[in-house]
Amino acid sequence: MLFGMTIATAPALVSAQFSLATVVDLAQRNSSAVRLAEADVSKAQASLAQTKDAYIPNFVIGSTVGYSHGFPTGQPSVGSATMQSMVFSYSQKSYTAAARAGLQAASLSLKNAREQVALDASTAYIELDTVEHELDAAHQQEAFAERLVTIEQQRAEAGVDPMSDLLQAQLTAAQLKLRRLHLETRAATLSKQLAVLTGLPVGSITLDHASIPEIPAVKAGEARSVTAGIESAQMIALSKQSQAKGDNLLWRRPQIQFGAVYNYDSDKLNSYSTYYKSFTPNNVSFGLQFTVPFFDFALRAKARQSAADALRATVEAEQAQRQSEVQIAELTGSLRELDTLAEIASLKQQIAQEQLQAVLAQLELGNGPGPQPQLAPKTEQLARIDERQKFQDALDAGLDLSKARLSLLRALGHMEDWLQELHAK
C-alpha cells in the first residue's frame, strides 16, 4: 500500500530525498525478477500441497440424463457422486520430498533475486552519489579554467606569454568541459537506472549521502555461508533426484487406491426395467484398487528421463559452486589492487592539496628573500585545477573499491548483512 501511494504521488513531487535503504526496498518491490520468483514460490507451494492432498479423498458429483430406445447401452444415472484417493504408494513419499525440495529451491531463488536487486540498486545509488560529487568538482574546475584563459589572454595581449600558452589554456578548458559533459551523461544514465529499478519518475530521487553505510572489507578467507543462488541450485538437484527416485519406484512397486461411487438411476427415459428385473434407483459401490506393474515401458522410459534430469541438475549445481569459487578468487585479487589504487589516489590528492596551499602562501607573501622565482598568476589556477582533478580521481578509485567490496559480499553470501546494515543506518 505504501509503495502504491508513493507511485501515485510521485508525479506531483518534483524531487524528494530517498535514503539508500528506501531505494533498495522500492527496487525489490518493483523488480520483475522478484515478482517472477514469488510466482515460482506460489507454484512450488501448490505442487507440495498437491502431493500431500493425494491421500485426501476427492468428492465429485455429476449427472448424465439422456433418452435411449431398445437395449440400454449405458447406466441411466440421473445423479452420481464419486470419491477417490491414494491409500499407499512407494513413489508418493519421494514425490512429496521432491516437491518440498522444490519449494525450498524456489524460496532460495526468491532470496537470491532480492539480493541481486539490492546489489544493483546499492551500486547505482553509490555511483550516482559519487558522480554528483565529481560534478561539483568539475564545475569548480571549469570556473578555474575560465580564469586561467582570461589571465593567459591578457598576458598574450601584453606580450608577456606566447600565444601557445593561451591555446594550451583553452585546450585545458575544453578538456574539462568534455569531462563535465561525460559526468552529466553518466549521472543521467544512473538516474534513469534508479528510476527503472524503483518505478519512480526520472529525476524524482534526491540522494542522501549520510544514508550510505561503510562497506565492510570482507576477505575470502573468512568463514562464509553458501550463497542463496548456489543453495537453490543444490535444492533443485535434490528435488530432481527425489523425482527420479519416485518415477523409478512407480514401475517397480505396487500401489493401492480407494474409490467409492454412488448413482441414482432412473428408467423413465429408457427401457432399463424391461431387461433388468432387479432394477433399483439407489446404487453404491466402494473398495480398494491394487495396481501391480509388470510391463510398462512408458513408465520405465519416464524414470530414465527423470534420472537424466537429476544428473543434469546435480552437475549444474556443482558447476555453479565452481564458478562462485573462481569469481571469489578474481574479486579477491582485484580488491587488493583496488585497495592500493585507492590509497595511491588519496595520497595524490593530499599532495595536490599541500602543493595548492604552498602556491597560495607564496603568492600571498611574495618572493621574500632568496633566489626563488616569482610565480606567474596562472600558477594558482593550474594548482586548483590539479587539486580538483586529484579529488575526482580519488572519488573514482573509492567507487571502484566500494563496488568490488559489494560484489565480494554478494559472492561470499553476506548480502543479508549489508541489508541489515542499511536498515540500521
Protein Blocks (a to p, Z undefined) as FASTA:
>chain_A
ZZmmmmmmmmmpmbacddfklmmmmmmmmpmklmmmmmmmmmmmmmmmmmmmmmpccddd
dddddddehjdfbdcdfbdcdddddfbdfklmmmmmmmmmmmmmmmmmmmmmmmmmmmmm
mmmmmmmmmmmmmmmmmmmmmmmmmmmmmmmmmmmmnomacfklmmmmmmmmmmmmmmmm
mmmmmmmmmmmmmmmmnopaehiaccdfklpccdddddfkbccdddfklmmmmmmmmmmm
mmmmmmmmmmmpccdddddddddddfklbcklmmmmkbcfbdcdddddddddfbdcklmm
mmmmmmmmmmmmmmmmmmmmmmmmmmmmmmmmmmmmmmmmmmmmmmmmmmmmmmmmmmmm
mmmnonogcjbdcddfklmmmmmmmmmmmmmmmmmmmmmmmmmmmmmmmmnopmmmmmmm
mmmZZ
